[in-house]
């Protein structure tokens, strides 16, 4: 247990080392967040203003959205996934360039993602379709639907873990990418996902000061509004910064894991022994 945690911190430290060397990589998570925010606003405002909300629940109070809602949901999912996958593809491209001794620029990442537009477009379509299907299953029954949707969603996430780097590097279609992702995942015995979760634990610890600031600021709002608002704002800014850094570290880690699993190449800044221990078969 302690060895796994130690490996997780080492993997997070290695990803952080790459990010410190290539600070421009932090731009892509920021662009992704801003893009997703714009997508959300562009869909939320018209729906909030025009949709007859009173007709979206039945007599029992259960969710009963009209059929057109799922078409809108598909469009929203597609735009959202397209933004996320495009920015992640750019970040993965820059990470791999950095691993190979190059000094990538933001424009290099954008150009690399642009060269994979057909693959990114197709993957966004597949992801949006799966997202809507999971949403329909979730709404089919209040409790059973949520459980089934959660199980299928988790399985889908595991199956497609390596899809984006496969799309970027191997230039294949979405379904071939899923098959290739599963092949790489079997090769690494799923330990890459454990590494991902260990980085998540590292980020959680990094976020604790921000969480404490937010709690303190919220409590102080009752007695000292200005001071409480200032502390709360500092906490929120800190947490947003941690979220951006976390996104960058996740994608850098994914790039290193893909390069090691697919090509047996250890990315600079990563310890080969840690990666080898991370990929030991489960017993």
C-alpha positions as CSV (number, residue, x, y, z in Angstrom):
1,X,0.0,0.0,0.0
2,X,2.7,2.5,1.0
3,X,4.8,1.5,-2.0
4,X,1.9,2.2,-4.3
5,X,1.3,5.6,-2.7
6,X,5.1,6.3,-2.9
7,X,5.0,5.4,-6.6
8,X,2.0,7.7,-7.1
9,X,3.8,10.6,-5.6
10,X,6.9,9.8,-7.7
11,X,4.8,9.7,-10.9
12,X,3.1,13.0,-9.9
13,X,6.5,14.6,-9.2
14,X,7.8,13.4,-12.6
15,X,4.8,14.9,-14.4
16,X,5.3,18.1,-12.5
17,X,9.0,18.2,-13.5
18,X,7.9,18.0,-17.2
19,X,5.3,20.8,-16.7
20,X,7.9,23.0,-15.0
21,X,10.3,22.6,-17.9
22,X,7.5,23.2,-20.5
23,X,5.4,25.8,-18.7
24,X,3.5,26.7,-21.9
25,X,1.7,23.3,-21.7
26,X,-0.5,24.8,-18.9
27,X,-2.2,26.9,-21.7
28,X,-4.1,24.0,-23.1
29,X,-6.1,23.1,-19.9
30,X,-6.9,26.8,-19.6
31,X,-8.1,26.9,-23.2
32,X,-10.1,23.7,-22.6
33,X,-11.8,25.2,-19.6
34,X,-12.6,28.5,-21.3
35,X,-13.9,26.6,-24.4
36,X,-16.1,24.3,-22.3
37,X,-17.5,27.4,-20.4
38,X,-18.4,29.1,-23.6
39,X,-20.1,25.9,-24.8
40,X,-22.1,25.7,-21.6
41,X,-23.2,29.3,-21.8
42,X,-24.1,29.1,-25.5
43,X,-26.5,26.2,-24.7
44,X,-27.7,27.1,-21.2
45,X,-28.9,30.6,-21.9
46,X,-31.2,29.8,-24.8
47,X,-32.6,26.7,-23.1
48,X,-33.2,28.6,-19.8
49,X,-34.9,31.4,-21.7
50,X,-37.0,29.4,-24.1
51,X,-37.7,26.0,-22.6
52,X,-41.0,25.3,-20.9
53,X,-39.5,24.0,-17.7
54,X,-42.9,23.3,-16.0
55,X,-43.6,20.6,-18.6
56,X,-40.4,18.7,-17.9
57,X,-41.6,16.7,-14.9
58,X,-44.6,14.3,-14.8
59,X,-47.2,14.1,-12.1
60,X,-45.0,12.1,-9.8
61,X,-42.2,14.6,-10.0
62,X,-40.0,12.4,-12.2
63,X,-37.8,13.8,-15.0
64,X,-39.8,13.7,-18.2
65,X,-37.9,15.9,-20.8
66,X,-39.2,16.2,-24.3
67,X,-37.5,14.2,-27.1
68,X,-35.8,17.3,-28.5
69,X,-33.9,17.7,-25.3
70,X,-31.8,14.6,-26.2
71,X,-30.9,16.1,-29.6
72,X,-29.8,19.3,-27.8
73,X,-27.9,17.2,-25.3
74,X,-26.1,15.3,-28.1
75,X,-25.1,18.7,-29.7
76,X,-23.9,19.9,-26.3
77,X,-21.9,16.7,-25.6
78,X,-20.4,16.8,-29.0
79,X,-19.2,20.4,-28.7
80,X,-17.9,19.8,-25.2
81,X,-16.0,16.6,-26.1
82,X,-14.6,18.3,-29.2
83,X,-13.1,21.1,-27.2
84,X,-11.7,18.7,-24.6
85,X,-10.3,16.2,-27.0
86,X,-8.8,18.9,-29.3
87,X,-6.9,20.5,-26.3
88,X,-5.9,17.2,-24.9
89,X,-4.6,16.1,-28.3
90,X,-2.5,19.3,-28.5
91,X,-1.1,18.8,-25.0
92,X,-0.3,15.1,-25.7
93,X,1.5,16.1,-28.9
94,X,3.6,18.7,-27.1
95,X,4.3,16.3,-24.3
96,X,5.5,13.6,-26.7
97,X,7.6,16.2,-28.5
98,X,9.2,17.2,-25.2
99,X,9.9,13.6,-24.3
100,X,11.7,13.3,-27.6
101,X,14.0,16.2,-26.9
102,X,12.2,18.9,-28.8
103,X,11.0,22.3,-27.4
104,X,7.3,22.4,-28.5
105,X,5.4,25.7,-28.7
106,X,1.7,26.3,-28.3
107,X,1.4,26.6,-32.1
108,X,3.1,23.2,-32.5
109,X,0.4,21.6,-30.3
110,X,-2.5,23.3,-32.1
111,X,-1.0,22.4,-35.5
112,X,-0.7,18.8,-34.4
113,X,-4.3,18.7,-33.2
114,X,-5.4,20.3,-36.4
115,X,-3.8,17.5,-38.4
116,X,-6.0,15.1,-36.5
117,X,-9.3,17.0,-37.0
118,X,-11.1,14.1,-38.7
119,X,-10.2,11.7,-35.9
120,X,-11.0,14.2,-33.2
121,X,-14.4,15.0,-34.9
122,X,-15.2,11.3,-35.2
123,X,-14.2,10.6,-31.6
124,X,-16.3,13.5,-30.4
125,X,-19.3,12.0,-32.3
126,X,-18.8,8.6,-30.7
127,X,-18.3,10.1,-27.2
128,X,-21.4,12.3,-27.6
129,X,-23.5,9.3,-28.7
130,X,-22.3,7.2,-25.7
131,X,-23.0,10.2,-23.4
132,X,-26.6,10.5,-24.6
133,X,-27.2,6.8,-24.4
134,X,-25.9,6.8,-20.8
135,X,-28.2,9.8,-20.0
136,X,-31.2,8.0,-21.4
137,X,-30.4,4.9,-19.4
138,X,-30.0,7.0,-16.3
139,X,-33.4,8.7,-16.8
140,X,-35.2,5.4,-17.6
141,X,-35.4,4.6,-13.9
142,X,-34.5,6.8,-11.0
143,X,-32.3,4.3,-9.1
144,X,-31.6,1.3,-11.3
145,X,-30.9,3.6,-14.3
146,X,-28.3,5.6,-12.3
147,X,-26.5,2.4,-11.1
148,X,-26.5,0.8,-14.6
149,X,-25.3,4.1,-16.2
150,X,-22.5,4.5,-13.6
151,X,-21.3,0.9,-14.3
152,X,-21.4,1.3,-18.0
153,X,-19.8,4.8,-17.8
154,X,-16.9,3.4,-15.7
155,X,-16.4,0.5,-18.1
156,X,-16.4,3.0,-21.0
157,X,-13.8,5.2,-19.3
158,X,-11.5,2.3,-18.7
159,X,-11.9,0.9,-22.2
160,X,-11.1,4.3,-23.8
161,X,-8.3,5.4,-21.5
162,X,-5.6,5.5,-24.2
163,X,-7.9,6.5,-27.1
164,X,-6.7,10.1,-27.5
165,X,-2.9,9.4,-27.5
166,X,-3.7,6.6,-30.0
167,X,-5.6,9.0,-32.2
168,X,-2.7,11.5,-32.0
169,X,0.2,9.1,-32.6
170,X,-1.2,6.2,-34.6
171,X,-3.7,8.2,-36.8
172,X,-6.5,5.6,-36.7
173,X,-10.2,5.8,-36.6
174,X,-12.2,5.9,-33.3
175,X,-13.2,2.2,-33.2
176,X,-9.6,1.0,-34.0
177,X,-8.5,3.4,-31.3
178,X,-10.8,1.8,-28.8
179,X,-9.4,-1.7,-29.7
180,X,-5.9,-0.4,-29.5
181,X,-6.6,1.3,-26.1
182,X,-7.9,-2.0,-24.7
183,X,-4.8,-3.8,-26.1
184,X,-2.5,-1.4,-24.3
185,X,-4.6,-1.5,-21.2
186,X,-4.4,-5.3,-21.1
187,X,-0.6,-5.1,-21.6
188,X,-0.3,-2.8,-18.6
189,X,-2.8,-4.9,-16.5
190,X,-4.8,-1.8,-15.7
191,X,-2.1,-0.4,-13.5
192,X,-2.0,2.8,-15.5
193,X,-5.5,3.7,-14.1
194,X,-4.2,3.1,-10.6
195,X,-1.4,5.5,-11.3
196,X,-3.9,8.0,-12.6
197,X,-5.9,7.7,-9.3
198,X,-2.7,8.1,-7.3
199,X,-2.0,11.3,-9.1
200,X,-5.6,12.3,-8.2
201,X,-4.7,11.6,-4.5
202,X,-1.7,13.8,-4.8
203,X,-3.8,16.6,-6.3
204,X,-6.4,16.2,-3.5
205,X,-3.6,16.9,-1.0
206,X,-2.5,19.9,-3.0
207,X,-6.0,21.2,-3.0
208,X,-6.5,21.0,0.8
209,X,-5.2,24.5,1.5
210,X,-7.7,25.9,-1.0
211,X,-10.5,23.9,0.6
212,X,-9.6,25.1,4.0
213,X,-9.5,28.7,2.8
214,X,-13.0,28.4,1.2
215,X,-14.4,26.9,4.4
216,X,-12.8,29.6,6.5
217,X,-14.0,32.4,4.2
218,X,-17.5,31.0,4.1
219,X,-17.7,30.9,7.9
220,X,-16.3,34.4,8.2
221,X,-18.9,35.8,5.8
222,X,-21.4,35.8,8.7
223,X,-19.3,38.2,10.8
224,X,-16.8,39.9,8.5
225,X,-18.2,40.1,5.0
226,X,-15.2,41.8,3.3
227,X,-12.6,39.6,4.9
228,X,-14.6,36.5,4.4
229,X,-15.2,37.3,0.7
230,X,-11.5,38.0,0.2
231,X,-10.5,34.7,1.9
232,X,-13.2,32.8,-0.1
233,X,-12.0,34.4,-3.3
234,X,-8.4,33.4,-2.6
235,X,-9.5,29.8,-1.9
236,X,-11.5,29.7,-5.1
237,X,-8.6,31.0,-7.2
238,X,-6.3,28.5,-5.6
239,X,-8.7,25.6,-6.3
240,X,-9.1,26.7,-9.9
241,X,-5.3,26.8,-10.3
242,X,-5.1,23.3,-8.8
243,X,-7.7,22.1,-11.3
244,X,-5.8,23.5,-14.2
245,X,-2.5,22.0,-13.0
246,X,-4.2,18.7,-12.3
247,X,-5.5,18.5,-15.9
248,X,-2.1,19.2,-17.3
249,X,-0.4,16.6,-15.0
250,X,-3.0,14.0,-15.9
251,X,-2.4,14.4,-19.6
252,X,1.4,14.5,-19.2
253,X,1.2,11.3,-17.2
254,X,-1.1,9.7,-19.8
255,X,1.4,10.6,-22.5
256,X,4.3,9.1,-20.6
257,X,2.3,6.0,-19.8
258,X,1.3,5.6,-23.4
259,X,4.9,6.0,-24.7
260,X,6.1,3.4,-22.1
261,X,3.3,0.9,-22.7
262,X,3.1,1.2,-26.5
263,X,6.8,1.7,-27.4
264,X,8.7,0.6,-24.3
265,X,10.3,4.1,-24.1
266,X,10.8,5.9,-20.8
267,X,10.0,9.6,-21.0
268,X,12.7,11.9,-19.7
269,X,12.0,12.9,-16.1
270,X,10.3,9.6,-15.3
271,X,12.0,6.8,-13.4
272,X,12.1,3.5,-15.4
273,X,12.0,1.5,-12.2
274,X,8.9,3.3,-11.0
275,X,7.1,2.8,-14.3
276,X,8.1,-0.9,-14.3
277,X,6.8,-1.4,-10.8
278,X,3.6,0.5,-11.8
279,X,3.0,-2.0,-14.5
280,X,3.6,-5.2,-12.6
281,X,0.8,-7.7,-13.2
282,X,-1.7,-8.1,-10.4
283,X,-1.3,-11.3,-8.4
